[in-house]
Amino acid sequence: MTTETITWHPVAEQMPDGDTTVLMALEGDDEPTWPGFYAGGGWYYVSGGRVAGHVTDWADMPGGPKR
């Protein structure tokens, strides 16, 4: 089993590099964590749709299992 620590960054303190896929934490969403990216002043799901909710935090994508 591989274990990784996810470090969340408040958007009020730090933003991710543009067009880098990250995990987004959305305030009040039924499923509060989604992969997405920040570009052109807005948040987007990896599918390309604009996030309508409020992104509060983001984290780098986990690296996945090491074999």
N, CA, C and O atoms as a DFTB+ gen file, in Angstrom:
268 C
 N C O
     1  1       0.842      -1.172       0.000
     2  2       0.000       0.000       0.000
     3  2       0.895       1.245       0.000
     4  3       1.895       1.315       0.715
     5  1       0.507       2.216      -0.816
     6  2       1.213       3.489      -0.870
     7  2       0.374       4.546      -0.176
     8  3      -0.834       4.627      -0.398
     9  1       1.002       5.354       0.659
    10  2       0.307       6.427       1.354
    11  2       0.938       7.757       0.972
    12  3       2.161       7.895       0.961
    13  1       0.094       8.736       0.659
    14  2       0.570      10.078       0.346
    15  2      -0.150      11.076       1.236
    16  3      -1.303      10.870       1.615
    17  1       0.531      12.144       1.560
    18  2      -0.083      13.239       2.297
    19  2      -0.483      14.317       1.305
    20  3       0.320      14.734       0.470
    21  1      -1.715      14.761       1.399
    22  2      -2.198      15.850       0.537
    23  2      -2.159      17.139       1.344
    24  3      -2.724      17.219       2.434
    25  1      -1.489      18.141       0.799
    26  2      -1.393      19.442       1.450
    27  2      -2.325      20.416       0.735
    28  3      -2.165      20.684      -0.455
    29  1      -3.297      20.939       1.473
    30  2      -4.262      21.878       0.911
    31  2      -3.758      23.310       1.080
    32  3      -3.224      23.678       2.127
    33  1      -3.941      24.117       0.013
    34  2      -3.528      25.522       0.007
    35  2      -4.768      26.407      -0.104
    36  3      -5.511      26.277      -1.077
    37  1      -5.021      27.299       0.851
    38  2      -6.156      28.224       0.716
    39  2      -5.930      29.153      -0.487
    40  3      -4.834      29.683      -0.669
    41  1      -6.966      29.344      -1.297
    42  2      -6.818      30.211      -2.473
    43  2      -6.557      31.659      -2.073
    44  3      -6.024      32.432      -2.869
    45  1      -6.925      32.036      -0.851
    46  2      -6.664      33.398      -0.383
    47  2      -5.168      33.634      -0.145
    48  3      -4.718      34.778      -0.096
    49  1      -4.404      32.550       0.001
    50  2      -2.977      32.666       0.285
    51  2      -2.081      32.307      -0.894
    52  3      -0.988      32.856      -1.032
    53  1      -2.537      31.387      -1.748
    54  2      -1.680      30.909      -2.832
    55  2      -2.538      30.311      -3.937
    56  3      -3.523      29.626      -3.664
    57  1      -2.161      30.573      -5.188
    58  2      -2.854      29.990      -6.330
    59  2      -1.920      29.014      -7.031
    60  3      -0.701      29.170      -6.960
    61  1      -2.474      28.005      -7.709
    62  2      -1.616      27.052      -8.432
    63  2      -1.060      27.695      -9.700
    64  3      -1.544      28.732     -10.153
    65  1      -0.041      27.064     -10.256
    66  2       0.471      27.499     -11.554
    67  2      -0.644      27.354     -12.580
    68  3      -1.428      26.406     -12.516
    69  1      -0.719      28.268     -13.508
    70  2      -1.768      28.252     -14.515
    71  2      -1.786      26.977     -15.331
    72  3      -0.734      26.449     -15.692
    73  1      -2.962      26.487     -15.620
    74  2      -3.204      25.306     -16.443
    75  2      -2.607      24.018     -15.876
    76  3      -2.432      23.054     -16.621
    77  1      -2.288      23.974     -14.571
    78  2      -1.811      22.760     -13.914
    79  2      -3.005      22.069     -13.264
    80  3      -3.750      22.707     -12.519
    81  1      -3.199      20.798     -13.525
    82  2      -4.312      20.066     -12.927
    83  2      -4.060      19.871     -11.441
    84  3      -3.001      19.393     -11.033
    85  1      -5.047      20.249     -10.638
    86  2      -4.973      20.157      -9.179
    87  2      -6.290      19.586      -8.651
    88  3      -7.251      19.434      -9.406
    89  1      -6.334      19.275      -7.369
    90  2      -7.594      18.964      -6.709
    91  2      -8.176      20.266      -6.183
    92  3      -7.462      21.061      -5.572
    93  1      -9.456      20.490      -6.413
    94  2     -10.126      21.703      -5.938
    95  2     -11.097      21.324      -4.842
    96  3     -11.779      20.305      -4.947
    97  1     -11.173      22.124      -3.795
    98  2     -12.169      21.946      -2.743
    99  2     -13.238      23.012      -2.958
   100  3     -12.944      24.207      -2.923
   101  1     -14.472      22.581      -3.179
   102  2     -15.575      23.500      -3.433
   103  2     -16.452      23.632      -2.199
   104  3     -16.839      22.636      -1.589
   105  1     -16.756      24.847      -1.845
   106  2     -17.571      25.142      -0.678
   107  2     -19.016      24.726      -0.916
   108  3     -19.627      25.124      -1.908
   109  1     -19.566      23.917       0.006
   110  2     -20.981      23.566      -0.025
   111  2     -21.406      22.619      -1.120
   112  3     -22.608      22.442      -1.320
   113  1     -20.486      21.998      -1.844
   114  2     -20.844      21.074      -2.922
   115  2     -21.123      19.690      -2.336
   116  3     -20.520      19.309      -1.333
   117  1     -22.038      18.931      -2.960
   118  2     -22.336      17.572      -2.489
   119  2     -21.099      16.672      -2.558
   120  3     -20.895      15.815      -1.699
   121  1     -20.290      16.875      -3.575
   122  2     -19.005      16.175      -3.711
   123  2     -17.943      17.271      -3.738
   124  3     -17.651      17.825      -4.798
   125  1     -17.367      17.586      -2.585
   126  2     -16.573      18.801      -2.448
   127  2     -15.181      18.800      -3.069
   128  3     -14.531      19.845      -3.088
   129  1     -14.697      17.661      -3.580
   130  2     -13.351      17.629      -4.140
   131  2     -13.391      17.166      -5.582
   132  3     -13.937      16.108      -5.892
   133  1     -12.801      17.977      -6.471
   134  2     -12.804      17.683      -7.905
   135  2     -11.448      18.005      -8.511
   136  3     -10.762      18.906      -8.030
   137  1     -11.040      17.279      -9.573
   138  2      -9.855      17.700     -10.308
   139  2     -10.223      18.866     -11.224
   140  3     -11.305      18.901     -11.811
   141  1      -9.308      19.805     -11.328
   142  2      -9.550      20.954     -12.186
   143  2      -8.299      21.800     -12.322
   144  3      -7.201      21.373     -11.964
   145  1      -8.480      23.014     -12.848
   146  2      -7.341      23.913     -13.029
   147  2      -7.811      25.357     -12.974
   148  3      -8.998      25.647     -13.117
   149  1      -6.858      26.256     -12.764
   150  2      -7.130      27.689     -12.707
   151  2      -6.498      28.330     -13.936
   152  3      -5.310      28.135     -14.194
   153  1      -7.275      29.087     -14.691
   154  2      -6.759      29.741     -15.896
   155  2      -7.573      30.986     -16.208
   156  3      -8.795      30.987     -16.061
   157  1      -6.912      32.024     -16.629
   158  2      -7.603      33.233     -17.062
   159  2      -8.513      33.840     -16.019
   160  3      -9.538      34.431     -16.361
   161  1      -8.157      33.704     -14.746
   162  2      -8.951      34.295     -13.680
   163  2     -10.136      33.467     -13.226
   164  3     -10.972      33.954     -12.464
   165  1     -10.228      32.210     -13.683
   166  2     -11.349      31.371     -13.265
   167  2     -10.939      29.929     -13.067
   168  3      -9.888      29.495     -13.540
   169  1     -11.788      29.187     -12.357
   170  2     -11.567      27.770     -12.091
   171  2     -12.367      26.939     -13.085
   172  3     -13.492      27.296     -13.435
   173  1     -11.783      25.823     -13.544
   174  2     -12.412      24.952     -14.520
   175  2     -12.248      23.492     -14.104
   176  3     -11.224      23.104     -13.540
   177  1     -13.272      22.694     -14.390
   178  2     -13.159      21.248     -14.225
   179  2     -12.248      20.724     -15.332
   180  3     -12.093      21.390     -16.356
   181  1     -11.641      19.551     -15.155
   182  2     -10.766      18.998     -16.189
   183  2     -11.518      18.774     -17.500
   184  3     -10.897      18.712     -18.561
   185  1     -12.828      18.655     -17.443
   186  2     -13.641      18.497     -18.657
   187  2     -13.724      19.795     -19.454
   188  3     -14.159      19.791     -20.605
   189  1     -13.305      20.918     -18.838
   190  2     -13.336      22.212     -19.517
   191  2     -14.466      23.114     -19.077
   192  3     -14.467      24.301     -19.405
   193  1     -15.437      22.579     -18.339
   194  2     -16.547      23.391     -17.853
   195  2     -16.120      24.308     -16.721
   196  3     -15.327      23.924     -15.861
   197  1     -16.642      25.506     -16.729
   198  2     -16.299      26.478     -15.688
   199  2     -16.965      26.085     -14.363
   200  3     -18.119      25.656     -14.349
   201  1     -16.242      26.231     -13.266
   202  2     -16.761      25.937     -11.935
   203  2     -17.681      27.080     -11.518
   204  3     -17.264      28.238     -11.478
   205  1     -18.926      26.754     -11.210
   206  2     -19.884      27.777     -10.804
   207  2     -19.776      28.074      -9.314
   208  3     -20.097      29.182      -8.882
   209  1     -19.329      27.100      -8.522
   210  2     -19.226      27.269      -7.074
   211  2     -17.967      28.013      -6.662
   212  3     -17.202      28.497      -7.496
   213  1     -17.779      28.089      -5.363
   214  2     -16.643      28.803      -4.779
   215  2     -15.545      27.811      -4.393
   216  3     -15.749      26.955      -3.532
   217  1     -14.377      27.931      -5.037
   218  2     -13.223      27.100      -4.705
   219  2     -12.530      27.733      -3.509
   220  3     -12.118      28.892      -3.565
   221  1     -12.403      26.976      -2.430
   222  2     -11.796      27.514      -1.211
   223  2     -10.326      27.146      -1.077
   224  3      -9.529      27.924      -0.552
   225  1      -9.966      25.944      -1.561
   226  2      -8.607      25.435      -1.408
   227  2      -8.252      24.582      -2.620
   228  3      -9.128      24.153      -3.371
   229  1      -6.962      24.342      -2.796
   230  2      -6.505      23.449      -3.851
   231  2      -5.305      22.658      -3.338
   232  3      -4.643      23.063      -2.383
   233  1      -5.035      21.525      -3.986
   234  2      -3.899      20.672      -3.639
   235  2      -3.314      20.081      -4.915
   236  3      -4.027      19.850      -5.892
   237  1      -2.010      19.841      -4.894
   238  2      -1.376      19.161      -6.036
   239  2      -1.987      17.773      -6.178
   240  3      -2.367      17.153      -5.185
   241  1      -2.081      17.289      -7.406
   242  2      -2.593      15.952      -7.643
   243  2      -1.656      14.938      -7.003
   244  3      -0.438      15.112      -7.048
   245  1      -2.204      13.882      -6.407
   246  2      -1.338      12.849      -5.846
   247  2      -0.545      12.180      -6.949
   248  3      -0.980      12.141      -8.099
   249  1       0.620      11.654      -6.600
   250  2       1.499      11.037      -7.587
   251  2       1.093       9.639      -7.994
   252  3       1.556       9.135      -9.017
   253  1       0.237       9.002      -7.212
   254  2      -0.191       7.649      -7.525
   255  2       0.759       6.620      -6.960
   256  3       1.789       6.971      -6.383
   257  1       0.423       5.348      -7.120
   258  2       1.242       4.287      -6.541
   259  2       2.618       4.208      -7.189
   260  3       2.769       4.461      -8.384
   261  1       3.604       3.859      -6.400
   262  2       4.972       3.669      -6.883
   263  2       5.228       2.170      -6.930
   264  3       5.155       1.500      -5.900
   265  1       5.518       1.648      -8.076
   266  2       5.782       0.211      -8.225
   267  2       7.159      -0.008      -8.779
   268  3       7.570      -1.152      -8.977
